[in-house]
Amino acid sequence: MHNLISFLKEFKFYKKDEILESIASFKKRELLLFISIFIVTFTSFVLLISKINNTFSIEVPTDGGSVTEGIIGMTNLVNPVLATSDADKDLTLLVYSGLMRKSIDGTLIPDLAEEYPTISTDGKTYTFKIRGDAKFHNGVEVKSDDIIFTIEKIKDSSIKSPKKIIWDNINIKKIDEKTIEFILPEPYIYFLDNTTLGILPSSLWKKVNSSEFGISPLNIKAVGSGPYKIKSVKKDNDGIPEKYELESFNNFTLGKPHIKYLTIISYANEKDLIKALNSGSIDQANGISANNIKNINENDFNITTATLSRLFGLFFNNTDNKILEDTSVIKAINLSLDRNIIIEQVLGGYGTPINNPVPESIVNYNDNILSNKIEAVSLLEKAGWTLREDGFRAKGGDVVTTQTKKVNGKTIKQEVKTNTPLTNLVISITTGDTPELRTTAILVKEQLEQIGIKVEIKKVFETGQLNQIIRDRDYEVLLFGQVVNNESDLYSFWHSSQKNDPGLNIAMYNNKKVDTLLESVQNILSFEQRLPKYEDLYKEFNLNIPAVFIYSPKYLYITSKKLNNVSLDTIRTQSDRFLSIYEWYADKDNVWKVFEK
């Protein structure tokens, strides 16, 4: 202890001149040794500090930065009551928010609502409490009157909202300024999905007549309560908005978005969008098809994919072609298609083969979907569809069969000639004129003709004309797509009550067991209890094929490499890419964990 005290008394920090004088007195070998020791010591110190920093620090997002995104299509109805186009839905989701919000993991979380609603024991009444700090972009508080006003406008027949059918039979009751009640005529397990509806500020919109609702400037300079507020709108020479500049909303209920500025620029077509992306005019893009991915500089961007519940396939109308009543023909078509080849050539590999209308997001099936042309041919042969000299199949006509019979104990073979009306195995496929549908139709034709089924393709060039053909059920086979956004969509697409327009059962499918299963799930609140019903539904569709499904295309989102925390895992629509935009970030910093907020 005495030695230590003496050392501390004598210890001192040397001055700069003294250190330099000491170093100058070193011999050459001593100087080299000193330098080596100094380098090793300094390097060890730096590495130690770095390790300590890495151990105790964490990367955190910081507010700031900007992102410019290009989309296809013009926007002029940024309004949750009226939005129908993808472009309008994009802006609407950014600007508006609802009582509830879909989270990126697929669950529903409170947004303008303070918490999950109270649900009555009979499942018919939902009571919501609005957050006390919920505000619109103009600083006005969100109140019960705003929610009532929004839904009343949806119900207004003169406004023609696409959401009218959803809200028509729902009664709304104001309990107080911040409490509201929804009364349903019957329990409806999917009702909470409807409450993601964006809410209009009644203080602004109440001045707009219903007759002018669709042309109000508020549809462009929209004011909502969502994560971003509109800063400015640039219009083209025709007065159509082509560029929206948005700014993060500090009072967004789920937290101020990290990205400060977001710009959305509209392009007329995919070609212009790709040109803007490659030139650096925009940071990222939505709307580039799989076939055009090769036309972008992939090293400059992140390509994020998601499987949307878009199901493309062949829908049969046996009232227009009696051949399609033969289940052997339908099964042979299903077996003959090589879905992987179609996906590769149509979607550049960005797709998933499917053979059932129940999406994997509902029933996680792992079927190995393989083409089996040998079995397909066998089914057709057994059903009497014989191959003719022209390479196509037919049933009937002059048919010679060999029969055997016993005469006096001997077996005698005898040829018997019969003549019945000749039916050629010919089907007509109607489809739209998009590049994907065109190529799919050609590949389906080629593959079916390999097993002897003759195919004619009818392309419909106008969207309106195709919609009318679908409404009239004026097709033999329709190559088309379904979008299954919610479980309830399965009822719309496959219940027999929906066979005729305006129903969406375009396959004219009629199956009592399927009807019963679809009806039963409507009143089961727990998904765990609904799941066995959906599994039974999946099995029944495999046994009694309602349509021949081919693929589900993957959604491609081209994003900036500077962007972080972008997740598309469970999105259902393209616009859903913005669900967690308030958590995206471009700027970041490292801080010690103890200082993390």
GIHUFEN-V792640 format. One record per residue. SS is DSSP state (~ for helix, > for strand, _ for the rest). Layout:
ss = <SS;SS>
This chain:
ss = <_;~;~;~;~;~;~;~;~;~;_;_;_;_;_;~;~;~;~;~;~;~;~;~;_;_;_;~;~;~;~;~;~;~;~;~;~;~;~;~;~;~;~;~;~;~;~;~;~;~;~;~;~;~;~;~;>;>;>;>;>;>;_;_;_;>;>;>;>;>;>;>;_;_;_;_;_;_;_;_;_;_;_;_;_;~;~;~;~;~;~;~;~;~;~;_;_;_;_;>;>;>;_;_;_;_;_;>;>;>;_;_;>;_;_;_;_;>;>;_;_;_;_;_;>;>;>;>;>;>;_;_;_;_;>;_;_;_;_;_;>;_;_;~;~;~;~;~;~;~;~;~;~;~;~;_;_;_;_;_;_;_;_;~;~;~;~;_;_;_;>;>;>;>;>;>;_;_;>;>;>;>;>;_;_;_;_;_;_;_;~;~;~;~;_;_;_;_;_;_;_;~;~;~;~;_;_;_;_;~;~;~;~;~;~;_;~;~;~;_;_;_;_;_;_;_;_;>;>;>;>;>;>;>;>;_;_;_;_;_;>;>;>;>;>;>;>;>;_;_;_;_;_;_;_;_;_;_;_;_;>;>;>;>;>;>;>;_;_;~;~;~;~;~;~;~;~;~;~;_;_;_;_;>;>;>;_;_;_;~;~;~;~;~;~;_;_;~;~;~;>;>;>;>;>;>;>;_;_;>;>;>;>;>;>;>;_;_;_;_;_;~;~;~;~;_;~;~;~;~;~;~;~;~;~;~;_;_;~;~;~;~;~;~;~;~;~;_;_;_;>;>;>;_;_;_;_;_;_;_;_;_;_;_;_;_;_;_;_;_;_;_;~;~;~;~;~;~;~;~;~;~;_;_;_;>;>;_;_;_;_;_;>;>;>;>;>;>;>;>;>;>;>;>;>;>;>;_;_;>;>;>;>;>;>;>;>;>;>;>;>;>;>;>;_;>;>;>;>;>;>;>;_;_;~;~;~;~;~;~;~;~;~;~;~;~;~;~;~;_;_;_;_;>;>;>;>;>;>;>;_;_;~;~;~;~;~;~;~;~;~;~;_;_;_;_;>;>;>;>;>;>;>;_;_;_;_;_;~;~;~;~;~;~;_;~;~;~;_;_;_;_;_;_;_;_;_;_;_;_;_;~;~;~;~;~;~;~;~;~;~;~;~;_;_;_;~;~;~;~;~;~;~;~;~;~;~;~;~;~;~;~;~;_;_;_;_;>;>;>;>;>;>;>;>;>;>;>;>;>;_;_;_;>;_;_;_;_;_;_;_;_;_;~;~;~;~;~;_;_;~;~;~;_;>;_;>;>;>;>;>;>;~;~;~;_;_>
